[in-house]
Amino acid sequence: MSPRASPTATHRSEAPRRLAVAQPPTASGRLSSRLRSHALPLITLILAALLLFARLGHNALWSDEANAALIAKGVWLTGDTSAVVGDNIVAYRNGAELVGTMERYMPPLQYYLAAPFVAAGGTSAVAARLPFALCGLASIALMLHWARRQGADGLTQVLLAMGILGNVSLFLFCRQCRYYAPAMLATLAIAYFYCTWNGRRWRLAAMAGASLALLASNYMNFLALYACLALDYVLWGRRRRKLALADWVVLLVPQALVGSVIVHIWNPLGKPVLQDVPASWLADRFLLLWWNFRDIGLCEFGVLALLIAAPILVLKTRNVWLLRGSVALAVYAAAITFFSPQTVHAVAADGRVATVSRFADMRYLAAVLPLCIGLGVAVLAVLRRWLKGMVLLVAVLAFGSNVLHGCWIYDAVRGERGAVKALTARWLIRSTLYYYLEELANPPADPYRAAADWISSHVPAGKSVLVSPDYMVYPLMFHAPHAVYAWQLEPPAAPGLDHLSEIHYRYKVAPDYIVQFGPSPVPFRADPGDAPLPPYRPVAHLDVYWHEAQRPELFIHVFGGVRYYDHEKAIIFIFQAQPAEAPDRAR
C-alpha cells in the first residue's frame, strides 16, 4: 500500500492541519478582522458626512427653515416658543399659529434643538442646520450598525452603502433646519429597539424616550409609526416575544404622561392655519394615497422597481422581512394620507372647485427614507441568487440613476414638470447623485441671500421693510434682523398682540422699503381707511431668479439653480419710499 493510501500516513499528514485550524486567532488576526468589518461602514459614514455637511450654509434658509430658526431664537431668549424676536414677530398667516405671542401649532423639538446653535451662530445658516445634519448622520450610523448587528455579509453591506450614498433625498431632507431629520432618527431608533428587543426593559424605556422625541417632532409621523408597530406586533411581534404587563407600563406610561403635556401646549387643533375648504375629503384621500406612492418614486425616496418587487418576491421566497417591510411602508403611507392636512381640490370663494395641489407633501414621509433604502437593499440581496455577478450592476443602475425609479416615464408621459425642465434643461433619465455633486461643487445664486445681503448693506437699523409674497419674509428676518418687517398682521389686534407697533399691521403705517420677489403683486389697496402711502421709487434690481429652488423635494428642488428666466420680470425688485415734499414757504 502506498503511503498516500495508508491510514497511518493520512492520520499523520492531517493531524497538523487540524491543530492549525484549532489554534485560536492571534491578537493581530483579531485586529485585522475587526478593521475589515469596520472599514466599509466607517468609509460609508465619512462619505455620507461629506455629502451632508458640504456647502451646508451656502444657501440662505428658505421660508419654513427660517420660521423654525426664528422661533428657536425665541426659545433661547425666553425658554418658550416665543414668536417675538427683537423688534419683529413671526406671524405666519396673520398669526394663525400663535396663542398670544407664543407659537403653539408645531411640536417643539425642532425649536429647542436649534436654539443653542442659532444663539451661538447668529445669522449663520450653517449653525441653524448643523444639529439637524448631525441627526441625519446619526441615522446613517444607526442603519450601518443595525446591518452589522444582523450579521449582514460583505456584499449586503456594500449594497447598503450604495443605497445610502446614492439617495440624494436622504441628504437633502437631513440638511434642512426642520423636523425631518430628528423625526427620521427617532423613527429609526424606535424601529431598531422594537425589532431587536431581547426582553430587557431598559430597551423599552429607550423606545419610550425615542417615541417622545418623535411625538415632539411631528404628530403625524408618531401616529403613522405606531399604526405600523401595532399591526406588526399583532401579526408577527407577539409571536417572537410577547410583552408582559410591566413591559407595557414601561413603554406607554411615560409617553402618556409627558406626551399629553406636549400635545396640550402645542395643540394644532382649532387653529385657522389651513384655510382651504376641501371639495371632497374622501376623494382627496384616495388621490393623496396614490400620490404618496407615486411620489416616493418621483422624489426617489426608494427605488420604485425594487419596492414593487419586494411583495412579489415574498410569494417566491417567503422572506418575512420583505413582507414586514412592505406592509410597514404601505400602512405608514396610508396613515399619513389619513392624517395629512393637505387639500387637493378646494372650494373657491365664488363656489367653483379649484385644484390647489398636484403632488403629495412628501415631507410627511421623510421619516421612512431609511425603510425605503433598506427594502431596496433587501430585495437586491434576495435577487443575487438569480442575478449572480450582475447584482452590482443592477445596484449601480438602481442607486446611481433614476432608471429604475419610474419618474422619468411619468415625466415623459404626463409632462408634469415641463416648466421646471424648460428652466433647467435637465435630462429625463439622469443620475441625481451626479447633479447633487455638481451643485455642491458649483452652487447657484440664492434669492434670499441676495436680498438679505442688500438689506444688510443698504437699510439702516430700525427701518421697515415690506416683503412680497408675504411668506418670503422669514429668511430676510433671520439673515438681516436689524430691519423691522412690516404688515404681517391684519387689524384689529388679536388678543395678546395689542402691544405691538403699528408697523406690524397692514395699512396702518407705510413701510420704508418694499422687497418684491418676482412678478408678485405688491399688497397695496386704496380703501378710505388706509393710511396715505408715499410714492415709491425703484432703488435696486437684483438679477437672481426670484423663487426658492432649494427645497428638498426633488420635484421642487432645481439642481444648479434656474438657468433660463426672464431677467426683466423674474428677478428681485426693491423700492424705497420717497420723503414727503417740504411745503412751499414762499406761497
C-alpha positions, 0 to 999 in steps of 0.5 A: 500500500502506498503511503498516500493510501495508508491510514497511518500516513493520512492520520499523520499528514492531517493531524497538523492541519487540524491543530492549525485550524484549532489554534485560536486567532492571534491578537493581530488576526483579531485586529485585522478582522475587526478593521475589515468589518469596520472599514466599509461602514466607517468609509460609508459614514465619512462619505455620507458626512461629506455629502451632508455637511458640504456647502451646508450654509451656502444657501440662505434658509428658505421660508419654513427653515427660517420660521423654525430658526426664528422661533428657536431664537425665541426659545433661547431668549425666553425658554418658550416658543416665543414668536417675538424676536427683537423688534419683529414677530413671526406671524405666519398667516396673520398669526394663525399659529400663535396663542398670544405671542407664543407659537403653539401649532408645531411640536417643539423639538425642532425649536429647542434643538436649534436654539443653542446653535442659532444663539451661538451662530447668529445669522449663520445658516450653517449653525441653524442646520448643523444639529439637524445634519448631525441627526441625519448622520446619526441615522446613517450610523444607526442603519450601518450598525443595525446591518452589522448587528444582523450579521449582514455579509460583505456584499449586503453591506456594500449594497447598503452603502450604495443605497445610502450614498446614492439617495440624494433625498436622504441628504437633502431632507437631513440638511434642512433646519426642520423636523425631518431629520430628528423625526427620521432618527427617532423613527429609526431608533424606535424601529431598531429597539422594537425589532431587536428587543431581547426582553430587557426593559431598559430597551423599552424605556429607550423606545419610550424616550425615542417615541417622545422625541418623535411625538415632539417632532411631528404628530403625524409621523408618531401616529403613522409609526405606531399604526405600523408597530401595532399591526406588526406586533399583532401579526408577527411581534407577539409571536417572537416575544410577547410583552408582559404587563410591566413591559407595557407600563414601561413603554406607554406610561411615560409617553402618556404622561409627558406626551399629553403635556406636549400635545396640550401646549402645542395643540394644532387643533382649532387653529385657522392655519389651513384655510382651504375648504376641501371639495371632497375629503374622501376623494382627496384621500384616495388621490393623496394615497396614490400620490404618496406612492407615486411620489416616493418614486418621483422624489426617489425616496426608494427605488420604485422597481425594487419596492414593487418587487419586494411583495412579489418576491415574498410569494417566491421566497417567503422572506418575512422581512420583505413582507414586514417591510412592505406592509410597514411602508404601505400602512405608514403611507396610508396613515399619513394620507389619513392624517395629512392636512393637505387639500387637493381640490378646494372650494373657491370663494365664488363656489367653483372647485379649484385644484390647489395641489398636484403632488403629495407633501412628501415631507410627511414621509421623510421619516421612512427614507431609511425603510425605503433604502433598506427594502431596496437593499433587501430585495437586491440581496434576495435577487443575487441568487438569480442575478449572480455577478450582475447584482452590482450592476443592477445596484449601480443602475438602481442607486446611481440613476433614476432608471429604475425609479419610474419618474422619468416615464411619468415625466415623459408621459404626463409632462408634469414638470415641463416648466421646471425642465424648460428652466433647467434643461435637465435630462429625463433619465439622469443620475441625481447623485451626479447633479447633487455633486455638481451643485455642491461643487458649483452652487447657484445664486440664492434669492434670499441671500441676495436680498438679505445681503442688500438689506444688510448693506443698504437699510439702516437699523430700525427701518421697515421693510415690506416683503412680497409674497408675504411668506418670503419674509422669514429668511430676510428676518433671520439673515438681516434682523436689524430691519423691522418687517412690516404688515404681517398682521391684519387689524384689529389686534388679536388678543395678546398682540395689542402691544405691538407697533403699528408697523406690524399691521397692514395699512396702518403705517407705510413701510420704508422699503418694499422687497418684491420677489418676482412678478408678485403683486405688491399688497397695496389697496386704496380703501378710505381707511388706509393710511396715505402711502408715499410714492415709491421709487425703484432703488435696486434690481437684483438679477437672481431668479426670484423663487426658492429652488432649494427645497428638498423635494426633488420635484421642487428642488432645481439642481444648479439653480434656474438657468433660463428666466426672464431677467426683466420680470423674474428677478428681485425688485426693491423700492424705497419710499420717497420723503414727503415734499417740504411745503412751499414757504414762499406761497 
